[in-house]
Amino acid sequence: MNFIKRSMQKTLRVLKLFMIACIIYAGSYSAYYFYKAYRATSVFDLKKITVRNNRLLTPGDVIELTGIKRGTRTDELDLSSSESKLNSSPYVKRSRIRRIYPASIEITVVENEPLAYLNSSGTLKYVNADGKVLGKARPGEGYDLPVILNGPDSGIMTFLNECTASSPFTYHHISEIQRTDRGIELYLIKSSAPVIIGTDEFKKKIIVLEYFLKNEYNNLAFGRIEYIDLRFDKQVVLKEFTIAEN
């Protein structure tokens, strides 16, 4: 009786092992079959790339920076590596790439906003708030920025940053800005007369200039004015052209 019982138990174990082997084989075969079917289909090949929130870079620029190619399997993309490549661009502050199955991705960028243009041998280039030259400006990008004529030095960048912080109104009236032997000089959008800022007390001078722009600027005959000087305490001094006497 014990012999029969042991034989039955042994047979059951063998059957159990056989069933497990059959299940493993069937699972492996199914996995192999589905893998072959997956590799044969083009459903998951990347077909659509959407770029959002870009202004300085074109969609083509963004896609090229990521290194992502259409036709690559969406689940085989290394999105972290692509984001790192994109973020290495001086134009890009940060970015995010997400998969949209079965065959799309979406790239969202946050760009380094330019504070000014730099006139570099007749070519306009973007300059950010730190004075870093980002690259060549795109025509028709919609930015209304002052033009730096002779290089984004620390004084010019400090003045422009202070303008954006304390008086955006004044900032948007600046057409051109440069460093001269009199300090910082700028040109306003409706006048060819330079405005001499000097080298210090930028915040106070910006407030004085804003008041001048709002209350006196539109009433001046600029054809008679040689320059506008803000180097005197809390006042605007206008220097008129000297008319030679016969």
Order of alpha helices (4+ residues) and beta strands (2+ residues): alpha-beta-alpha-alpha-beta-beta-beta-beta-beta-beta-alpha-alpha-beta-beta-beta-alpha-beta-beta
